[in-house]
Amino acid sequence: MTAGHRITVEQGTEHVRVTHAGQVLAESRRPLLLRETGCPVRYYLPPEDVRTDLLTPSDTSTHCPFKGDAVYWSRPEAPDLVWAYPDPKTEVARIRDYFCFYETEVVTSAPATGAAAQPR
């Protein structure tokens, strides 16, 4: 990592639902939370909790010097809406093949035993 740059990945307990244009694309109670210097918290969701049947693989790929090479999926009205790291860097290996959504509504709530959390 670059000096001053930090990434942590931790198991979350939030109930995360991802919607786009009124369609539920993912719902999970076992997200990974990725915190990265200078970025908002990102929820990485297990593939079995994502409606991949509603997504189309994109030709887009990007490189992050801290996480690795990302691949993307789209909806007809939303290109490159979601990404994943099929072969992430060792430091963030836990996010391998987990999906992360961009510019969608992410609704979170606290675990059943806690108070409601603010949407992020």
Secondary structure, DSSP 8 states (H G I E B T S, - for coil): --TT--EEEEE---EEEEEETTEEEEEES--EEEEETTS--EEEE-GGGB-GGG-EEEEEEEEETTTEEEEEEEETTEEEEEEEBSS--GGGGGGBT-EEE-SSEEEEE--TTS------
